[in-house]
Amino acid sequence: FNEQRVMAIHSKPLVAEQRGEQVESDIELNTVLRRGMSSEHEVMQKKRLTALLPSKSSEIKGLSYRKVIFLQAAYLVETLRADSGDCTKALTYFLEPSMRRGDMSSAMESITGAVMDTYLRKTLTGLNATFSAPYVAQQLAIIFSGCCYRIERVQQAAMSCADRIIRDVPSALCQKSSLFALLELLSLMWTSCLEAETDEYEWKSGFSSIRGKVTVELSDDYGLRRRTLNNLYKKAKVWVTSVINIAPLDVK
């Protein structure tokens, strides 16, 4: 188990992070996922995945053998990674085109929930320094950046993860690293929307803040940028207000 955990910590997510505008699914093209494919194996692997994600049994029934194997591997790698102190890589899977809608998206959402369960369970025990508030705040800052990503499905998954961390570990937002990241992201999103008025012919996709230590990659769709800013602003108000109500002096 420890060996697997070490491998998970040092492994990249099972989908390519730099995809460009690729629209076809890597899962369907991957020959490794076809190994050992037979009707008996397919039934057995679907049972295993259903045992891990019981609420998604109906969705799992309709998935291909390759997709089932991929989801099992993603579950194993990302829960082990979360058990070691990093819950942010699960968001990367929503870059994969097949994860953006339908049964695969629903199953991956459930896996992301299991990853957050694993991470928060260890955080709430308070026994390991890697899961203390300053470290959770760094994870939260990365997730906040995901809330601004150029793909809406990634934004939705990131907002859901941020909701859970702030609900269960509100002290994570009392840290400078996470609170400043959130405020700086609001500024960056506002600046990116202002570009539509000030720089009509030369749009910029990347924005960074040295103060908040955050970087975002945005779409060239200014309508999406405005929706992203509005959604983040609404969520930020709820998150910060809830934490101020619990620990006003810490936030101050």
C-alpha positions in Angstrom: 0.0 0.0 0.0 2.8 2.5 0.9 4.6 1.7 -2.4 1.4 2.4 -4.3 1.0 5.7 -2.4 4.5 6.8 -3.3 3.8 6.0 -7.0 0.5 7.9 -6.9 2.3 11.0 -5.3 4.9 11.1 -8.1 2.5 10.2 -11.0 0.9 12.7 -13.3 -2.9 12.6 -13.7 -4.1 9.9 -16.2 -5.1 12.5 -18.7 -2.9 15.0 -20.5 -2.9 18.4 -18.9 -1.8 20.2 -22.1 -4.5 19.1 -24.6 -4.7 22.2 -26.8 -8.2 22.1 -28.4 -8.3 18.3 -28.9 -11.9 17.1 -29.0 -11.5 13.4 -29.4 -11.3 11.1 -26.3 -7.9 9.7 -25.4 -9.7 6.8 -23.6 -11.2 5.4 -26.8 -7.8 5.6 -28.6 -5.7 4.0 -25.8 -4.7 0.5 -26.7 -3.5 -0.4 -23.1 -7.1 -0.1 -21.8 -8.2 -2.9 -24.2 -5.9 -5.5 -22.7 -7.7 -8.6 -21.3 -11.0 -7.5 -22.8 -13.7 -10.2 -22.7 -17.3 -10.4 -21.7 -16.5 -12.1 -18.4 -13.8 -9.5 -17.5 -16.2 -6.7 -18.4 -18.9 -8.0 -16.1 -16.3 -8.5 -13.3 -14.7 -5.0 -13.7 -18.2 -3.3 -13.8 -19.0 -5.1 -10.5 -15.8 -3.8 -9.0 -16.4 -0.2 -10.1 -20.0 -0.4 -8.9 -18.7 -1.5 -5.4 -16.6 1.7 -5.4 -19.3 3.9 -6.7 -22.6 2.3 -5.6 -24.7 5.4 -6.4 -23.6 5.3 -10.1 -24.5 1.6 -10.8 -27.0 2.5 -13.6 -24.4 4.8 -15.4 -21.6 2.1 -15.0 -23.8 -0.5 -16.8 -23.7 1.5 -20.0 -20.0 2.1 -20.1 -17.5 0.4 -22.4 -14.8 -1.9 -21.0 -12.1 0.7 -21.7 -13.9 3.4 -19.8 -14.5 1.2 -16.8 -10.8 0.3 -16.6 -9.9 3.9 -16.9 -12.3 5.0 -14.1 -11.0 2.3 -11.8 -7.4 3.4 -12.4 -8.4 7.1 -11.8 -10.1 6.1 -8.6 -7.1 4.3 -7.2 -4.5 6.9 -8.2 -6.4 9.9 -7.0 -7.6 8.5 -3.7 -4.1 7.4 -2.9 -2.8 10.9 -3.9 -5.5 12.5 -1.7 -4.4 10.2 1.2 -0.9 11.7 0.8 -2.1 15.3 0.9 -3.0 16.4 -2.7 -6.7 16.5 -3.7 -6.4 18.9 -6.6 -5.3 16.6 -9.5 -8.8 15.1 -9.7 -10.0 18.3 -11.5 -7.6 17.6 -14.4 -9.7 14.6 -15.5 -12.5 17.0 -16.6 -10.2 18.2 -19.4 -10.8 14.8 -21.1 -13.7 15.4 -23.6 -15.7 12.3 -22.6 -15.8 13.6 -18.9 -17.7 16.7 -19.8 -21.1 15.2 -20.1 -23.1 12.0 -19.8 -22.3 8.8 -17.8 -18.5 9.3 -17.7 -18.9 12.9 -16.3 -21.4 11.6 -13.7 -19.0 8.7 -12.6 -16.0 11.1 -12.5 -17.9 13.5 -10.3 -18.5 10.6 -7.9 -14.8 9.7 -8.0 -13.9 13.4 -7.2 -16.3 13.2 -4.3 -14.5 10.1 -3.0 -11.2 11.9 -3.4 -12.5 14.8 -1.3 -13.9 12.3 1.3 -10.4 10.7 1.6 -8.7 14.1 1.9 -11.1 15.7 4.4 -11.2 12.5 6.5 -7.4 12.8 7.1 -7.6 16.6 7.5 -10.3 16.4 10.2 -8.4 13.8 12.3 -5.7 16.5 12.9 -3.0 13.9 13.3 -0.7 14.8 10.3 1.0 18.1 9.7 0.6 17.7 5.9 -3.1 18.1 6.5 -3.0 21.2 8.7 -4.7 24.5 7.8 -1.8 26.1 5.9 -1.4 23.1 3.6 -5.2 22.8 3.1 -5.2 26.6 2.2 -2.6 25.9 -0.5 -4.8 23.2 -2.0 -7.8 25.6 -1.8 -5.8 28.3 -3.7 -5.2 25.8 -6.5 -8.9 24.8 -6.6 -9.9 28.5 -6.7 -7.7 28.8 -9.9 -9.7 25.8 -11.3 -12.9 27.8 -10.6 -11.7 30.2 -13.4 -10.5 27.6 -15.9 -11.4 28.0 -19.6 -13.6 24.9 -19.6 -16.9 25.2 -17.7 -17.0 21.6 -16.6 -13.6 22.1 -14.8 -15.1 25.2 -13.2 -18.1 23.3 -11.9 -16.0 20.5 -10.4 -13.6 23.0 -8.8 -16.5 25.0 -7.2 -18.0 21.8 -5.8 -14.6 20.9 -4.2 -14.1 24.4 -2.8 -17.6 24.3 -1.3 -16.7 21.1 0.5 -13.4 22.2 1.9 -14.8 25.6 3.2 -17.8 23.8 4.7 -15.7 21.2 6.5 -12.4 23.1 7.2 -13.4 26.8 7.3 -10.0 27.7 8.8 -8.5 26.9 5.4 -9.9 30.3 4.1 -8.5 32.2 7.1 -5.0 31.8 5.7 -3.3 34.5 3.6 -2.4 32.1 0.8 -6.0 31.1 0.1 -7.8 34.4 0.9 -5.4 36.5 -1.2 -5.6 33.9 -4.0 -9.4 34.3 -4.1 -9.3 38.1 -4.0 -6.6 38.2 -6.7 -8.5 35.8 -9.0 -11.5 38.1 -8.8 -9.3 41.0 -9.9 -7.7 38.9 -12.7 -11.2 37.9 -14.0 -12.4 41.5 -13.9 -9.3 42.6 -15.8 -9.8 39.8 -18.4 -13.4 41.0 -19.0 -12.2 44.7 -19.3 -10.0 43.5 -22.2 -13.1 43.1 -24.3 -13.5 46.9 -24.2 -9.8 48.0 -24.2 -8.0 45.5 -26.4 -10.5 44.4 -29.1 -8.0 42.8 -31.5 -5.3 41.2 -29.4 -6.8 39.0 -26.7 -4.7 37.5 -23.9 -5.3 34.0 -22.5 -3.0 33.8 -19.5 -3.2 36.1 -16.4 -1.0 35.9 -13.3 -0.8 37.6 -9.9 2.5 37.7 -8.0 0.7 38.8 -4.8 -1.8 36.0 -4.9 0.6 33.5 -6.5 -2.1 32.4 -9.0 -2.2 31.9 -12.7 -5.3 31.3 -14.9 -5.8 30.1 -18.5 -8.9 31.7 -19.9 -11.1 31.2 -23.0 -11.3 33.7 -25.8 -15.0 33.7 -25.3 -15.7 37.0 -23.4 -19.3 35.8 -22.6 -17.8 32.8 -20.7 -15.3 35.1 -19.0 -18.2 37.3 -17.7 -20.2 34.3 -16.5 -17.1 33.0 -14.8 -16.5 36.3 -13.0 -20.1 36.5 -11.9 -20.2 32.9 -10.7 -16.9 33.3 -8.8 -18.1 36.6 -7.3 -21.3 35.1 -6.0 -19.5 32.1 -4.5 -16.7 34.2 -3.0 -19.3 36.3 -1.2 -20.9 33.2 0.3 -17.5 31.6 1.2 -16.0 34.7 2.8 -19.2 35.6 4.6 -19.5 32.1 6.1 -15.9 32.1 7.3 -16.2 35.7 8.8 -19.3 34.5 10.7 -17.3 31.7 12.2 -13.9 33.3 12.8 -14.0 37.1 12.2 -10.7 37.9 14.0 -8.8 35.3 12.1 -10.0 36.7 8.7 -9.2 40.2 9.9 
